[in-house]
Amino acid sequence: MKLRVDRDVLAEAVTWTARSVPTRPPVPVLAGVRLEAIGATLVLASFDYEVSARSEVAAEVEEEGVVLVSGRLLADIAKSLPNKPVELEVEGTKVTVTCGSSRFSLAAMAADDYPVLPTMPAVAGTVDAHDLARAVAQVSAAASRDDTLPLLTSVQIEVKGESLVLMATDRYRLAVREMTWNPSHVEIATTALLKARTLSDVAKSLTSSGEITLALSDDSTSSGRIGFEAGGRRTTSLLTDGDYPPVRRLFPETTTIHATVGTEELMAAVRRVSLVAERSTPVHMTFTQGTLSLDAGQSDDAQASEQLVSHLEGDDITTAFNPAFLLDGLGALEHPYVRLDFTHSSKPAVLTGVDSIGGDEDPGFRYLIMPIRFGA
């Protein structure tokens, strides 16, 4: 194999492809990135038996061929090369990387032992790349980090016609994002569970493309795969096995207390008062007509309090939340004001974004957060 490729193109492609290379691969060949020169294209691929990545870039191919090299090492080298064309050439059991006066010789791995990449499922439709990235960022914050509960470390993707819904929970908060997309056929209806960190990585890495193609079986098989493709890049992942809990029923049908506060002002105040809150201790919030009072800290230790202007509809209410969980929800909003809907101080509150006091709430994103009992 012998080819020439632009340095920036190579560095970006190798870095993206090698991101799924495992740190401690179960077999040595999985530490490699497979390079295939064919026609006028360099195809890069990686696979860890769960997530696969494939990228195609234009190259001046002099000799076609296939080689397997250390993915992380090649990525580090490509990023450090001078801004000049890069030549890759296989010489026996070595891969030579030449760029200007820089020259590297890498050991070629056993390409014949590399597993075959899984095929993409059937195309389900397309979605705007930036819309998907934003939606994933909004819901993934609510996914659990506890790997002993694999279902809750995943995001549920619900597809029904032109509706695409993302949902995540860790039992203490629940984030739901509803959006529209372009299905391949309007009758499509399926659900899929994908690890939140995998979905976040995919969504962020494909934002440079206008649209992302989503490939997904419409038979709801739990042992299937999901695929994403955009801009010459393709990635697949195994789906999480199991049935997601029916968490949507946690949203109250009606609420009687509604408080509206400036989103940025509330975030800044929560950050300040929570500086004195010890781990897992709440920030207390008291809503009265025209005022929101926040306080945190133990009576015999450091304390903090602050007051903000708020608009309240309904009875006065006092509640308390985990400050980190509250900040995650506020940070996911895209509106200048946040509306907090309550039924009771001991019941979950629902956060939605609004453009003005008294304005209509954004139905696209809802964040439910469980309160902390005062005596806890």
KANOR-V396049 format. One record per residue. RES is the residue in one small letter. SS is DSSP state (H for helix, E for strand, C for the rest). Layout:
res=RES ss=SS
res=RES ss=SS
//
This chain:
res=m ss=C
res=k ss=E
res=l ss=E
res=r ss=E
res=v ss=E
res=d ss=C
res=r ss=H
res=d ss=H
res=v ss=H
res=l ss=H
res=a ss=H
res=e ss=H
res=a ss=H
res=v ss=H
res=t ss=H
res=w ss=H
res=t ss=H
res=a ss=H
res=r ss=C
res=s ss=C
res=v ss=C
res=p ss=C
res=t ss=C
res=r ss=C
res=p ss=C
res=p ss=C
res=v ss=C
res=p ss=H
res=v ss=H
res=l ss=H
res=a ss=H
res=g ss=E
res=v ss=E
res=r ss=E
res=l ss=E
res=e ss=E
res=a ss=E
res=i ss=E
res=g ss=C
res=a ss=C
res=t ss=E
res=l ss=E
res=v ss=E
res=l ss=E
res=a ss=E
res=s ss=E
res=f ss=E
res=d ss=C
res=y ss=C
res=e ss=C
res=v ss=E
res=s ss=E
res=a ss=E
res=r ss=E
res=s ss=E
res=e ss=E
res=v ss=E
res=a ss=E
res=a ss=C
res=e ss=E
res=v ss=E
res=e ss=E
res=e ss=E
res=e ss=C
res=g ss=E
res=v ss=E
res=v ss=E
res=l ss=E
res=v ss=E
res=s ss=E
res=g ss=H
res=r ss=H
res=l ss=H
res=l ss=H
res=a ss=H
res=d ss=H
res=i ss=H
res=a ss=H
res=k ss=H
res=s ss=H
res=l ss=C
res=p ss=C
res=n ss=C
res=k ss=C
res=p ss=C
res=v ss=E
res=e ss=E
res=l ss=E
res=e ss=E
res=v ss=E
res=e ss=E
res=g ss=C
res=t ss=C
res=k ss=E
res=v ss=E
res=t ss=E
res=v ss=E
res=t ss=E
res=c ss=E
res=g ss=C
res=s ss=C
res=s ss=E
res=r ss=E
res=f ss=E
res=s ss=E
res=l ss=E
res=a ss=E
res=a ss=C
res=m ss=E
res=a ss=C
res=a ss=H
res=d ss=H
res=d ss=H
res=y ss=C
res=p ss=C
res=v ss=C
res=l ss=C
res=p ss=C
res=t ss=C
res=m ss=C
res=p ss=C
res=a ss=C
res=v ss=E
res=a ss=E
res=g ss=E
res=t ss=E
res=v ss=E
res=d ss=E
res=a ss=H
res=h ss=H
res=d ss=H
res=l ss=H
res=a ss=H
res=r ss=H
res=a ss=H
res=v ss=H
res=a ss=H
res=q ss=H
res=v ss=H
res=s ss=H
res=a ss=C
res=a ss=C
res=a ss=C
res=s ss=C
res=r ss=C
res=d ss=C
res=d ss=C
res=t ss=C
res=l ss=C
res=p ss=H
res=l ss=H
res=l ss=H
res=t ss=H
res=s ss=E
res=v ss=E
res=q ss=E
res=i ss=E
res=e ss=E
res=v ss=E
res=k ss=E
res=g ss=C
res=e ss=C
res=s ss=E
res=l ss=E
res=v ss=E
res=l ss=E
res=m ss=E
res=a ss=E
res=t ss=E
res=d ss=C
res=r ss=C
res=y ss=C
res=r ss=E
res=l ss=E
res=a ss=E
res=v ss=E
res=r ss=E
res=e ss=E
res=m ss=E
res=t ss=E
res=w ss=C
res=n ss=E
res=p ss=E
res=s ss=C
res=h ss=C
res=v ss=C
res=e ss=C
res=i ss=C
res=a ss=E
res=t ss=E
res=t ss=E
res=a ss=E
res=l ss=E
res=l ss=E
res=k ss=E
res=a ss=H
res=r ss=H
res=t ss=H
res=l ss=H
res=s ss=H
res=d ss=H
res=v ss=H
res=a ss=H
res=k ss=H
res=s ss=H
res=l ss=C
res=t ss=C
res=s ss=C
res=s ss=C
res=g ss=C
res=e ss=E
res=i ss=E
res=t ss=E
res=l ss=E
res=a ss=E
res=l ss=E
res=s ss=C
res=d ss=C
res=d ss=C
res=s ss=C
res=t ss=C
res=s ss=C
res=s ss=C
res=g ss=C
res=r ss=E
res=i ss=E
res=g ss=E
res=f ss=E
res=e ss=E
res=a ss=E
res=g ss=C
res=g ss=C
res=r ss=E
res=r ss=E
res=t ss=E
res=t ss=E
res=s ss=E
res=l ss=E
res=l ss=C
res=t ss=C
res=d ss=C
res=g ss=C
res=d ss=C
res=y ss=C
res=p ss=C
res=p ss=C
res=v ss=H
res=r ss=H
res=r ss=H
res=l ss=H
res=f ss=C
res=p ss=C
res=e ss=C
res=t ss=C
res=t ss=C
res=t ss=C
res=i ss=E
res=h ss=E
res=a ss=E
res=t ss=E
res=v ss=E
res=g ss=E
res=t ss=H
res=e ss=H
res=e ss=H
res=l ss=H
res=m ss=H
res=a ss=H
res=a ss=H
res=v ss=H
res=r ss=H
res=r ss=H
res=v ss=H
res=s ss=H
res=l ss=H
res=v ss=H
res=a ss=C
res=e ss=C
res=r ss=C
res=s ss=C
res=t ss=C
res=p ss=E
res=v ss=E
res=h ss=E
res=m ss=E
res=t ss=E
res=f ss=E
res=t ss=E
res=q ss=C
res=g ss=C
res=t ss=E
res=l ss=E
res=s ss=E
res=l ss=E
res=d ss=E
res=a ss=E
res=g ss=E
res=q ss=C
res=s ss=C
res=d ss=C
res=d ss=C
res=a ss=C
res=q ss=E
res=a ss=E
res=s ss=E
res=e ss=E
res=q ss=E
res=l ss=E
res=v ss=E
res=s ss=C
res=h ss=E
res=l ss=E
res=e ss=E
res=g ss=C
res=d ss=C
res=d ss=C
res=i ss=E
res=t ss=E
res=t ss=E
res=a ss=E
res=f ss=E
res=n ss=E
res=p ss=H
res=a ss=H
res=f ss=H
res=l ss=H
res=l ss=H
res=d ss=H
res=g ss=H
res=l ss=H
res=g ss=H
res=a ss=C
res=l ss=C
res=e ss=C
res=h ss=C
res=p ss=C
res=y ss=E
res=v ss=E
res=r ss=E
res=l ss=E
res=d ss=E
res=f ss=E
res=t ss=C
res=h ss=C
res=s ss=C
res=s ss=C
res=k ss=C
res=p ss=C
res=a ss=E
res=v ss=E
res=l ss=E
res=t ss=E
res=g ss=E
res=v ss=E
res=d ss=C
res=s ss=C
res=i ss=C
res=g ss=C
res=g ss=C
res=d ss=C
res=e ss=E
res=d ss=C
res=p ss=C
res=g ss=C
res=f ss=E
res=r ss=E
res=y ss=E
res=l ss=E
res=i ss=E
res=m ss=C
res=p ss=C
res=i ss=C
res=r ss=C
res=f ss=C
res=g ss=C
res=a ss=C
//
